[in-house]
């Protein structure tokens, strides 16, 4: 079984990659770790496979024939059935803005080629742990924002708030510590985990996505940015 998971059905991963040698390498290493692996070699095939049988995570190459990974990710986030599906973008693009674009489009994480397989496996395990069904915990609330942890749902003033798995975990952490200011480093440790290397700008990208989701038109901004300090869930 994959490290860090208990019994039950093995997590399934859809690997979307058009490079045959890399696809074979990924399948071998993922199956060795106990994952079930499905494959797609272009964007259209990926969307069809996801619609037929939703995986637990998508490992998505940026550069794909017929439909780019960015567009595939965008369509995954548009569809209600898959808006919370964990996505890791794999890309040969190393510019800072490319990484930001991938995260802004909806990817939960990204890794650049060439990469160490162990590093990728660690990211996959961490993301699957974060997106796993939440054990019965009750609910958390702040102002008019309510998180039902049993149902894994968030509402604000009665309206549903749709969050990706990383934004959900980030909000859960804020709701557990209202009005407390957290630095980017503290948020990385708490939400992403100490064993995962994620750059500080990743926090800013997910904060923007969380803000956009929880702050509707005419509603106050519940995320306070504290210059040179970090972020807090606050009404001030």
Helices and strands as residue ranges (DSSP letters): E 12-16, H 20-32, E 36-40, H 43-52, E 57-61, H 69-78, E 86-91, H 96-105, E 109-112, H 117-131, E 139-142, E 145-148, E 153-156, E 159-161, H 165-176, H 184-187, I 188-192, H 200-214, E 223-226, E 230-233
